[in-house]
């Protein structure tokens, strides 16, 4: 079983910190699991939330502050999601994995899942015309 980082280490990791070697398996799982995109958005939220809180404290009407927070969050999430794969691969590289590891592993997992689905489809719907 892979060792997960504690809360403080996870926050350090979320703000682009490196993790010790013992979390290597967890880090690879984090970047290549089925829910890697949701995990990335959660990590991005750790960086976006403090900025949003600061903007809420600005001396301005509440509607304006909420509009600023909404616009900033939308732009931040847009760029975070637009460069998601590159960000994850860079995060893995910073933690000692060869460049492109995350993308390669996700591609291999997708190919395996696609091969299984294709085999099930062929078994269910492709019949020999001679039958």
PyMOL commands that set and color helices and strands:
alter all, ss='L'
color gray80, all
select helices_A, chain A and resi 7-14+21-32+36-56+62-82+84-94+101-125
alter helices_A, ss='H'
color red, helices_A
deselect
rebuild
show_as cartoon
